[in-house]
């Protein structure tokens, strides 16, 4: 393929980020750069600082073909706040200037919530938009109604007010539909999310394109699943957690949770289940606004360990030696990058039947699904009691990772979509 000029437009990008969607953009940009393409990235530092005033400590190396512009307004937080209220990239002239003057072959939009949907009309070339979340159809982004339940009957204005966010009146003017008309194709990480956008009236073509994760480094000699083993002694990067988990915390079989500690993740339901499961530990990796409440919930449970955030080296070992990764989300997740991170380490997963996450199990056979606490406990017992079953499901997940969620197949599909659109 002839080298192309790409531009990634997103609210968040490493190290100014909070989740997996930004890491996907980073990985995609660098995968394209390694194949000879050039990639510009536009992201909004002011949006990051709305939630976290300090500078992030971890730094990410960039390929020479990747040029990152971290936009910052002299008026700071006023810029994303104005954008939230108007859908326009206020006080960010770089957005229009770069997109209209960059001569890009492909402009790929990602999290546009604090860039502004009107930017979808800037520039030319092929325009793609990845639905990393449900912002196009939900002012709160995540289809989590009144901060307590999955949203099936929207009450957007009331939900926004209860969530202490300013209502976005422009959403009631047809603004999003007009702006989306400039996009050639939407890319959805899951079939579930694709259907939710269709059901909500989004009329642009939508193609399912799940995430990918890089191949993990060669592991050391394996330890028995869940029996501890060589967790990397390398400290977590600053801002990514504390010191490594003590060996004494890994001398029992364990299940693993990895993700943000927020209500819709359902970690409270997992902790309660471990009150009935004394034969193994639960290691919780991640941080978030619900951490203190969850720590109180688990105060009398010695088999629940809060490990904080961890870097990728530590995570790899934790995945490898866990009986399984358990994802108990009670909200409508788009997809779970952590699921394919586990598959890359040949570790099976246990996932609630809800949202887009079950698709990783359905498409690989690499885990078990549950709908209630009894089914969760049964799945955990089956995997802990049968190393052969754990190994079989882990191998199935790994084959699925190689076929669907590794870099090569993902880039092949992504670039074929680009070529299809360029040929229209």
VEXSESE-397197 format. One line per 4 residues: number of its first residue (from 1); their letters; for each residue z, y, x of C-alpha. Coordinates in nm, 4 decimals, decimal comma. Layout:
% residues N
NUM) a) Z:Y:X; ...
***
This chain:
% residues 424
1) xxxx) 0,0000:0,0000:0,0000; -0,0792:0,3521:0,1188; 0,2437:0,5395:0,2036; 0,3591:0,7514:-0,0891
5) xxxx) 0,5807:1,0562:-0,1292; 0,8820:0,9917:-0,3531; 1,1481:1,2268:-0,4842; 1,4771:1,0928:-0,6235
9) xxxx) 1,6522:1,3399:-0,8550; 2,0124:1,2635:-0,9437; 2,3479:1,4240:-1,0132; 2,5311:1,1984:-0,7663
13) xxxx) 2,4303:1,0515:-0,4305; 2,6414:0,9080:-0,1443; 2,8813:1,0214:-0,0213; 2,9087:1,2566:-0,3211
17) xxxx) 2,9385:0,9820:-0,5797; 3,1698:0,7624:-0,7875; 2,9837:0,4440:-0,8680; 2,7137:0,1856:-0,8316
21) xxxx) 2,4232:0,3895:-0,9669; 2,4363:0,6260:-0,6678; 2,4507:0,3307:-0,4278; 2,1440:0,1860:-0,5962
25) xxxx) 1,9560:0,5133:-0,5384; 2,0641:0,5115:-0,1734; 1,9503:0,1502:-0,1278; 1,6204:0,2055:-0,3097
29) xxxx) 1,5430:0,5186:-0,1073; 1,6029:0,3421:0,2211; 1,4156:0,0281:0,1182; 1,1141:0,2483:0,0425
33) xxxx) 1,1560:0,4343:0,3716; 1,1594:0,1084:0,5681; 0,8242:0,0265:0,4078; 0,6701:0,3476:0,5383
37) xxxx) 0,7125:0,5744:0,2352; 0,8801:0,9159:0,2532; 1,1657:0,9949:0,0177; 1,3268:1,3271:-0,0693
41) xxxx) 1,6599:1,3167:-0,2540; 1,7918:1,6060:-0,4628; 2,1514:1,5832:-0,5812; 2,4255:1,8197:-0,6973
45) xxxx) 2,7350:1,8640:-0,4804; 2,8903:2,1003:-0,7354; 2,8968:1,8222:-0,9962; 3,0910:1,5980:-0,7584
49) xxxx) 3,3419:1,8730:-0,6858; 3,4118:1,9215:-1,0563; 3,6008:1,5913:-1,0429; 3,7041:1,5827:-0,6772
53) xxxx) 3,7541:1,9144:-0,4961; 3,7722:1,7802:-0,1410; 3,4904:1,6608:0,0799; 3,4237:1,2853:0,0835
57) xxxx) 3,5089:1,1260:0,4166; 3,2600:0,8374:0,4428; 2,9223:0,9300:0,5842; 2,6018:0,7427:0,5203
61) xxxx) 2,3304:0,7119:0,7806; 1,9845:0,8143:0,6626; 1,6490:0,6669:0,7650; 1,4189:0,9231:0,9311
65) xxxx) 1,1889:0,8999:0,6267; 1,4710:1,0014:0,3900; 1,5480:1,3724:0,3511; 1,8541:1,4611:0,1447
69) xxxx) 1,9149:1,8000:-0,0171; 2,2722:1,8383:-0,1426; 2,2370:2,1351:-0,3765; 2,5274:2,3781:-0,3965
73) xxxx) 2,5454:2,7009:-0,5939; 2,7345:3,0078:-0,4660; 2,9131:3,0013:-0,8022; 3,0258:2,6411:-0,7613
77) xxxx) 3,1429:2,4678:-1,0799; 2,9765:2,7264:-1,3030; 2,6374:2,5732:-1,2283; 2,7022:2,2198:-1,3669
81) xxxx) 2,9018:2,3634:-1,6560; 2,6079:2,5820:-1,7593; 2,3761:2,2847:-1,7221; 2,5992:2,0692:-1,9418
85) xxxx) 2,5737:2,3321:-2,2148; 2,2032:2,4134:-2,1873; 2,0228:2,1087:-2,0360; 1,8791:2,3452:-1,7741
89) xxxx) 1,9394:2,3392:-1,3964; 2,1124:2,6766:-1,3886; 2,1764:2,8302:-1,0448; 1,9843:2,5441:-0,8796
93) xxxx) 1,6422:2,6921:-0,7915; 1,5759:2,4029:-0,5521; 1,5083:2,1731:-0,8475; 1,1972:2,3515:-0,9741
97) xxxx) 1,0857:2,4676:-0,6287; 1,0997:2,1196:-0,4756; 0,9543:1,9299:-0,7685; 0,6657:2,1685:-0,8260
101) xxxx) 0,5915:2,2340:-0,4603; 0,6632:1,8965:-0,3023; 0,3306:1,7266:-0,3747; 0,5082:1,4071:-0,4793
105) xxxx) 0,3254:1,0937:-0,5831; 0,6349:0,9699:-0,7676; 0,9335:1,1595:-0,9074; 1,2107:0,9206:-1,0040
109) xxxx) 1,4878:1,0679:-1,2197; 1,8278:0,9016:-1,2354; 2,1586:1,0454:-1,3591; 2,0374:1,3765:-1,5018
113) xxxx) 2,3486:1,4812:-1,6922; 2,4331:1,7762:-1,4644; 2,0815:1,8388:-1,3330; 1,9456:1,9055:-1,6822
117) xxxx) 1,6814:1,7270:-1,8867; 1,4428:2,0232:-1,8718; 1,3824:1,9273:-1,5069; 1,1885:1,6266:-1,6387
121) xxxx) 0,9038:1,8699:-1,7012; 0,8871:1,9995:-1,3428; 0,6235:1,8750:-1,1015; 0,3494:1,6162:-1,1298
125) xxxx) 0,2673:1,2622:-1,0242; 0,4169:0,9505:-1,1776; 0,7539:1,0164:-1,3398; 1,0109:0,7402:-1,3834
129) xxxx) 1,3614:0,7559:-1,5308; 1,6278:0,4868:-1,4799; 1,8881:0,4510:-1,7557; 2,1885:0,3877:-1,5310
133) xxxx) 2,4065:0,4769:-1,8288; 2,3566:0,5725:-2,1919; 2,3491:0,9508:-2,1464; 2,0159:0,9853:-2,3257
137) xxxx) 2,1740:0,8503:-2,6453; 2,5458:0,9271:-2,5944; 2,7026:1,2633:-2,4976; 2,9936:1,0714:-2,3431
141) xxxx) 2,7457:0,8592:-2,1418; 2,9086:0,5176:-2,1997; 2,9044:0,4282:-2,5735; 3,2851:0,4146:-2,5698
145) xxxx) 3,3958:0,5620:-2,9011; 3,7074:0,7799:-2,9134; 3,8122:0,6297:-2,5765; 3,9176:0,3076:-2,7492
149) xxxx) 3,6251:0,0888:-2,8632; 3,2521:0,0155:-2,8219; 3,0344:0,2517:-3,0214; 2,8222:0,0928:-3,2932
153) xxxx) 2,8427:0,3732:-3,5519; 2,8082:0,7024:-3,3624; 3,0228:1,0041:-3,4461; 2,9082:1,2012:-3,1442
157) xxxx) 3,0469:1,5446:-3,2233; 3,3953:1,4169:-3,3111; 3,3956:1,1813:-3,0134; 3,2941:1,4589:-2,7749
161) xxxx) 3,5668:1,6913:-2,9013; 3,8291:1,4178:-2,8810; 3,7105:1,3457:-2,5285; 3,7819:1,7113:-2,4395
165) xxxx) 3,4238:1,7951:-2,3529; 3,2293:2,0938:-2,4826; 2,9853:1,9851:-2,7553; 2,6208:1,9971:-2,6460
169) xxxx) 2,4489:2,1695:-2,9358; 2,1104:2,1396:-2,7657; 2,1223:1,7662:-2,8413; 2,0592:1,8518:-3,2072
173) xxxx) 1,7394:2,0504:-3,1381; 1,5010:1,7728:-3,0304; 1,5348:1,8919:-2,6701; 1,5707:1,5445:-2,5166
177) xxxx) 1,2677:1,3997:-2,6947; 1,0520:1,6913:-2,5809; 1,1728:1,6604:-2,2225; 1,1315:1,2816:-2,2154
181) xxxx) 0,7679:1,3234:-2,3191; 0,7011:1,4217:-1,9551; 0,8232:1,0817:-1,8284; 0,5713:0,8016:-1,7872
185) xxxx) 0,8171:0,5162:-1,8098; 1,1877:0,4459:-1,8402; 1,3409:0,1680:-1,6321; 1,6392:-0,0143:-1,7776
189) xxxx) 1,8723:-0,2342:-1,5680; 1,9280:-0,4698:-1,8647; 1,7645:-0,5917:-2,1832; 2,0727:-0,4784:-2,3742
193) xxxx) 2,0407:-0,1186:-2,2589; 1,6674:-0,1165:-2,3240; 1,7295:-0,2226:-2,6836; 2,0071:0,0323:-2,7353
197) xxxx) 1,7690:0,3110:-2,6343; 1,4959:0,1774:-2,8619; 1,7411:0,1461:-3,1522; 1,8517:0,5065:-3,0924
201) xxxx) 1,4953:0,6307:-3,1287; 1,3779:0,6715:-2,7691; 1,0001:0,6406:-2,7916; 0,8917:0,6281:-2,4277
205) xxxx) 0,7872:0,2919:-2,2746; 1,0895:0,1077:-2,1300; 1,0662:-0,1699:-1,8701; 1,3611:-0,3865:-1,7685
209) xxxx) 1,4230:-0,3635:-1,3939; 1,7685:-0,4882:-1,2868; 1,9440:-0,3663:-0,9739; 1,9404:-0,5265:-0,6309
213) xxxx) 2,1851:-0,5502:-0,3426; 2,1049:-0,6022:0,0259; 2,1428:-0,9385:0,1904; 2,5030:-0,9829:0,3075
217) xxxx) 2,5821:-1,0264:0,6758; 2,6147:-1,3799:0,8090; 2,9616:-1,4982:0,7035; 3,2186:-1,6579:0,9333
221) xxxx) 3,3173:-2,0218:0,8891; 3,4150:-2,0658:0,5222; 3,7700:-2,1046:0,3994; 3,8534:-2,3029:0,0837
225) xxxx) 3,7782:-2,0955:-0,2240; 4,0689:-1,8777:-0,3223; 4,2828:-2,0084:-0,0362; 4,2827:-1,6976:0,1757
229) xxxx) 4,0715:-1,6997:0,4862; 3,9389:-1,4413:0,7206; 3,9511:-1,1095:0,5425; 3,8015:-0,8583:0,7804
233) xxxx) 4,0670:-0,6744:0,9805; 3,8431:-0,3696:0,9861; 4,0181:-0,0852:0,8012; 3,8559:0,0530:0,4922
237) xxxx) 3,6562:0,3667:0,5487; 3,8537:0,6830:0,4841; 3,8459:0,7563:0,1144; 3,7513:0,3947:0,0369
241) xxxx) 4,0936:0,2427:0,0185; 4,3811:0,1579:0,2448; 4,4380:-0,1038:0,5113; 4,3188:-0,4620:0,4742
245) xxxx) 4,5011:-0,6906:0,2314; 4,7861:-0,8693:0,4067; 4,7267:-1,2364:0,4824; 5,0432:-1,3202:0,2873
249) xxxx) 4,8725:-1,1886:-0,0270; 4,5851:-1,4321:0,0161; 4,7719:-1,7588:0,0721; 4,7303:-1,8622:-0,2927
253) xxxx) 4,4171:-1,9303:-0,4951; 4,2884:-1,6067:-0,6432; 4,0421:-1,4587:-0,8878; 3,8903:-1,1193:-0,8191
257) xxxx) 3,8204:-0,8042:-1,0184; 3,6094:-0,5277:-0,8588; 3,5452:-0,1969:-1,0325; 3,6828:0,1293:-1,1599
261) xxxx) 4,0193:0,1255:-1,3350; 3,9242:0,2885:-1,6646; 3,9850:0,1767:-2,0213; 3,6432:0,0375:-2,1050
265) xxxx) 3,6618:-0,2037:-1,8101; 3,9257:-0,4076:-1,9963; 4,1460:-0,4690:-1,6927; 4,4537:-0,4563:-1,9166
269) xxxx) 4,3243:-0,7617:-2,1046; 4,2792:-0,9448:-1,7752; 4,6320:-0,8647:-1,6593; 4,7735:-0,9910:-1,9900
273) xxxx) 4,5785:-1,3137:-1,9500; 4,7337:-1,3686:-1,6081; 5,0733:-1,3556:-1,7764; 4,9718:-1,6975:-1,9099
277) xxxx) 4,8151:-1,8171:-1,5841; 5,0757:-1,8489:-1,3071; 4,8727:-2,0926:-1,0977; 4,6555:-1,8301:-0,9292
281) xxxx) 4,6623:-1,4643:-0,8307; 4,4519:-1,1789:-0,9598; 4,3368:-0,9359:-0,6906; 4,2261:-0,6031:-0,8373
285) xxxx) 3,9939:-0,3988:-0,6144; 3,9235:-0,0428:-0,7213; 4,0902:0,2743:-0,8383; 4,0769:0,5094:-1,1324
289) xxxx) 4,2604:0,7029:-1,3980; 4,4240:0,3945:-1,5520; 4,5757:0,2647:-1,2295; 4,9326:0,3815:-1,2945
293) xxxx) 4,9340:0,2388:-1,6479; 4,7975:-0,0930:-1,5226; 5,0537:-0,1102:-1,2427; 5,3290:-0,0628:-1,5026
297) xxxx) 5,1756:-0,3341:-1,7204; 5,1822:-0,5787:-1,4280; 5,5237:-0,4727:-1,2951; 5,6890:-0,8097:-1,3670
301) xxxx) 5,3892:-1,0190:-1,2574; 5,3966:-1,1224:-0,8915; 5,0550:-1,2873:-0,9269; 4,8764:-0,9534:-0,9812
305) xxxx) 4,7849:-0,7614:-0,6639; 4,6440:-0,4071:-0,6637; 4,4339:-0,3794:-0,3486; 4,2861:-0,0304:-0,3895
309) xxxx) 3,9245:0,0412:-0,2959; 3,7701:-0,1572:-0,0120; 3,4721:-0,1164:0,2147; 3,1765:-0,3549:0,2017
313) xxxx) 3,2976:-0,5713:0,4923; 3,6304:-0,6385:0,3235; 3,4659:-0,6885:-0,0143; 3,2276:-0,9488:0,1249
317) xxxx) 3,5158:-1,1644:0,2451; 3,7108:-1,1172:-0,0777; 3,4091:-1,2287:-0,2802; 3,3453:-1,5273:-0,0547
321) xxxx) 3,6958:-1,6675:-0,0802; 3,7649:-1,5999:-0,4492; 3,7488:-1,8770:-0,7052; 3,5413:-1,6381:-0,9162
325) xxxx) 3,4810:-1,2737:-0,9924; 3,6100:-1,1895:-1,3415; 3,4634:-0,8955:-1,5361; 3,6466:-0,8424:-1,8662
329) xxxx) 3,4746:-0,5213:-1,9839; 3,5556:-0,4301:-2,3425; 3,2847:-0,1609:-2,3527; 2,9071:-0,1715:-2,3374
333) xxxx) 2,8279:-0,1885:-1,9666; 2,4653:-0,1364:-1,8624; 2,4737:-0,4054:-1,5928; 2,7144:-0,5135:-1,3200
337) xxxx) 2,6160:-0,4617:-0,9580; 2,9388:-0,6392:-0,8622; 2,8070:-0,9549:-1,0313; 2,5097:-0,9769:-0,7996
341) xxxx) 2,7295:-0,8845:-0,5026; 2,9325:-1,1953:-0,5877; 2,6179:-1,4060:-0,6281; 2,5011:-1,2918:-0,2854
345) xxxx) 2,8203:-1,4543:-0,1490; 2,7699:-1,7740:-0,3565; 3,0695:-1,6896:-0,5737; 3,0465:-1,7580:-0,9485
349) xxxx) 3,1417:-1,5041:-1,2137; 3,3282:-1,5072:-1,5440; 3,2035:-1,2386:-1,7829; 3,2898:-1,1211:-2,1335
353) xxxx) 3,0101:-1,1663:-2,3876; 2,9436:-0,7970:-2,4389; 2,6819:-0,5434:-2,3323; 2,4424:-0,6016:-2,0460
357) xxxx) 2,6668:-0,7966:-1,8105; 2,6137:-1,1450:-1,9605; 2,2449:-1,1257:-1,8683; 2,3255:-1,1982:-1,5032
361) xxxx) 2,4837:-1,5267:-1,6116; 2,2121:-1,6049:-1,8654; 1,9346:-1,5470:-1,6109; 2,0925:-1,7490:-1,3289
365) xxxx) 2,3423:-1,9959:-1,4702; 2,5797:-1,8616:-1,2061; 2,8933:-1,8326:-1,4143; 3,0766:-1,8708:-1,7433
369) xxxx) 3,1042:-1,6434:-2,0475; 3,4030:-1,5777:-2,2716; 3,4790:-1,3923:-2,5921; 3,8587:-1,4075:-2,6101
373) xxxx) 4,1624:-1,4754:-2,3944; 4,1748:-1,8498:-2,4609; 3,8106:-1,8875:-2,3545; 3,8817:-1,6816:-2,0419
377) xxxx) 4,1772:-1,9014:-1,9454; 3,9715:-2,2147:-2,0077; 3,6915:-2,0840:-1,7824; 3,9400:-2,0021:-1,5067
381) xxxx) 4,0994:-2,3483:-1,5260; 3,7619:-2,5218:-1,5156; 3,6581:-2,3415:-1,1986; 3,9952:-2,3751:-1,0269
385) xxxx) 4,0281:-2,7438:-1,1113; 3,6727:-2,8352:-1,0082; 3,5537:-2,7177:-0,6669; 3,2277:-2,9010:-0,7384
389) xxxx) 3,1668:-2,6907:-1,0498; 3,2526:-2,3730:-0,8597; 3,0082:-2,4676:-0,5856; 2,7322:-2,5554:-0,8336
393) xxxx) 2,7649:-2,2290:-1,0253; 2,7881:-2,0336:-0,6990; 2,4657:-2,1930:-0,5750; 2,2936:-2,1171:-0,9063
397) xxxx) 2,4047:-1,7546:-0,8831; 2,2805:-1,7324:-0,5254; 1,9391:-1,8685:-0,6212; 1,9265:-1,6097:-0,8988
401) xxxx) 2,0183:-1,3400:-0,6482; 1,7356:-1,4434:-0,4162; 1,4847:-1,4607:-0,7028; 1,5813:-1,1583:-0,9122
405) xxxx) 1,8306:-0,9266:-0,7441; 1,7514:-0,9140:-0,3726; 1,5552:-0,6365:-0,2067; 1,2159:-0,8050:-0,1695
409) xxxx) 1,1563:-0,9071:-0,5333; 1,2984:-0,5781:-0,6600; 1,0746:-0,3626:-0,4423; 0,7714:-0,5731:-0,5285
413) xxxx) 0,8314:-0,5176:-0,8994; 0,9206:-0,1506:-0,8559; 0,6068:-0,0730:-0,6559; 0,3911:-0,2687:-0,8998
417) xxxx) 0,5230:-0,0428:-1,1789; 0,4375:0,2613:-0,9676; 0,0846:0,1305:-0,9102; 0,0386:0,0536:-1,2804
421) xxxx) 0,1316:0,4100:-1,3715; -0,0791:0,5641:-1,0954; -0,3762:0,3663:-1,2222; -0,3535:0,4975:-1,5790
***
